[in-house]
Amino acid sequence: INFSNVMKHELRVKHDVMAHVHAFGDQCPSAKPIIHLGATSAFVQDNTDLILIKNGLNILLKKLVNIIDALAFFAKNNRDIITLGFTHYQPAQLTTVGKRACLWLQDFIIDLEDTEYRTNNLRFRGAKGTIGTQNSFMALFGNNEEKVKLLDSEIAREMGFDKTFPITGQIYPRKTDSQISDVLSGIAQSAHKFANDIRLLQNLREIEEPFGKKQIGSSAMPYKRNPMRCERITSLARYIICNGMNSDFTSGSQWLERTLDDSANRRLVIPETFLATDAVLNIVLGVVKGLVVYPKVIGRHVDKELPFMASENILMETVKAGGDRQKIHEKIRKYSMEAATLMKETGTDNDLLDRIRKDDDFAKIRDRLSNILNPKNFIGRAPKQVDEFITTVVRPILKKYKGLLGVEVDFKV
């Protein structure tokens, strides 16, 4: 393609498709009289966009599969590391690092399912004519409707689509762009959640994103290990999520058979949203493969909060041993409040157990306190949930897409 010649024509005619038509005519003079016959700009641009969207979804799907594979590996390896679970970013109950990773994993699996659905159900515009009535093709084929319908389906098949929109105006429904942007937004939401969680955990020094030996965290503070990869993920993810509103507004603002206020907008929005999503998935994969877990720090945090979490179990065991439920409940409440206040005001360790051990009302369970406070008693089915999730949900996906595994990502991203 002689793009400089195309540019000259576009400066003259102010129309991108016709500029190409004239440039092609210059290069292929014998074809010039019939180039673009019966077609419209939307025939070229919209069908091309649908091809690019489908190709783009397949690229993202490949990267989603590899993220799912990497997160499953991480979850399996860390299924038994007991950690604090948080609600409202306050210590709640115990879970495991692997179980928490399955939350991230499940989000990306939902994205994979959405990507599959939209890819498999993406329709081609086909040969619909200027405003969707196929009038020009009826004229070309002497009003032979079967030939016009066959042309529509054969063009779609040639371009890799097994179905076309049965009805269009001049353009394919811009609702399709909105649906695709929802998929990309969903991926961005999952990535944002994952990256935010890692940023929180890195502050706790429990889990860190990869950090190069010569990497500089801050120009002013040499000791800093800023989570810049996860910060970049959340930054780009926000852009992707907000970009989706453009497609939503464009879908709802088309006049009758078509207006042109979609064109300049979507020429930016569609490719840039795909590119940003692609970049986010690259960084996510690099982060997942390089995550560093610090079990001793995690264990220290568990030990600090465990006495509070075990308070209900201590209550039940004491009552079973003959204690008064209401009296014991009040004592544990009082001791818990005192211990928490001391921890916050003086920075000392949690002394709740010491207070309980010194109280004769708990004498009958003193020798069992260590067993009661075993962290494994407070994680429910977390490790088994990891195993079951990977076996029943993840492995069938990885088996289905075995040929897509092994994508290389630049860890320096």
Protein Blocks (a to p, Z undefined) as FASTA:
>chain_A
ZZklmmmmmmmnopaklmmmmmmmmmmmmlmmmgophiafklmmmmmmmmmmmmmmmmmm
mmmmmmmmmmmmmmmmmmmmccdddehhiafbdcdfklmmmmmmmmmmmmmmmmmmmmmm
pccebjnbjnonommmmmmnoopaklmmmmmmmmmmmnopabdcfbdcfbccfklmmmmm
mmmmmmmmmmmmmmmmmmmmmmnomaccdddfkbcfbfklmmbccdfklmmmmmmmmmmm
mmmmmmmmmmmmcghjbcfklmmmmmmmmmmmmmmmmmmmmmmmmmmmmoccdfklmmmm
mmmmmmmmmmmmmmmmmmmnopafklmmmmmmmmmmmmmmmmmmnopacfklmmmmmpmk
lmmmmmmmmmmmpmklmnojmmmmmmmmmmmmmmmmmmmmmmmgoiacdfkZZ
